[in-house]
């Protein structure tokens, strides 16, 4: 673990020290739990209440921060304190590194596979025929790489990742444990057989999955191979866990997909789209650049660029908010409706009595 003075840290994260610059830090902690040799950060005002009591050596704050000072911590002012926190994490903690070197003797690597320099492959991994693996790539124990797959430079596949045959990973792709890339898509031809029984006959997929550079896939995700051509995950896109992508879908660059999001087949999404937790998108729709699909939203139609959607079926965010406000008032509205119904009934009764014929047969 690294140890730096606040002067050194500030220089590396693009900040300036306001206070004792000679203090040293060895780690990073949360603002309400950091110790006297740790640096923390303040990027959200809701955590400002912890600043006065934090035991951290330093707090990364915005350049224009004007809130209460800390009784113990030195302030390091930064253009973007959250990004500075990220840089501090990289400097002081670094990324996870494999605890093994070289090619474990218990692996099964086909003789025709081509391995780059400094490739690491853990125990019981399987690399099939005609696979290409780039320099510095790491395959953790239990990884399976199907025949004809291509993996770029500096990729990391964590334990029990499965790449079906013909999968393509560009450089610096990270795939977490248990994810499956390139399994058969959900494609069936439904028809009535000669015996009158309706069947679902499998369509053999001839496509593949292509994951562009700097993509990170969470744990236990599944990306279907296309029926024809590729299923594409655009450069810089990040998945949380338990995300499912249907066959033939194409995601743009730098999209974010949160846990349990699911996109059906042949969806086309632009760049910088956000899919929140448990949202779903039906097949064959287009999602424009920068669109945001809210948690548990169900998208059934095309979404314009920049549009924020919520609810199921998904509607524009502003409309969804109005609907939610109205929904919260339903008990009150129901009570008022019942009251009005009684009043109208009473009024009709009085009017009916007033209009009823008198003893002579004439209305009064």
Buried (B, 14 or more C-beta within 10 A) or exposed (E): EEEBBBBBBBEBBEBEBBBEBEBBBBBBBEBBEBBBBBBBBBBEEEBBEBBEEBBBBBBBBBEEBEEEEBEBBBBBBBEBBEBBBBBBBEBBEEEEEBEBEEBBEEBEBEEEBEBBEEBBBBEBBBBBEBBBBBBBBBBBBBBBBBBBBBBBBBBBBBBBBBBBBBBBBBBBBBBBBBBBBBBBBBBEEEEEEEEEEEEEEEBEBEBBBBBBBBBBBBBBBBBBBBBEBBBBBBBBBBBBBBBBBBBBBBBBBBBBBBBBBBBBBBBBBBBBBBBBBBBBBBBBBBBBBBBBBBBBBBBEEEBEBEBBBBBBEBBBBEEBEEEEEEEEEEEEEEEEEEEEEEEEEEEEEEEEEEEEEEEEEEEE
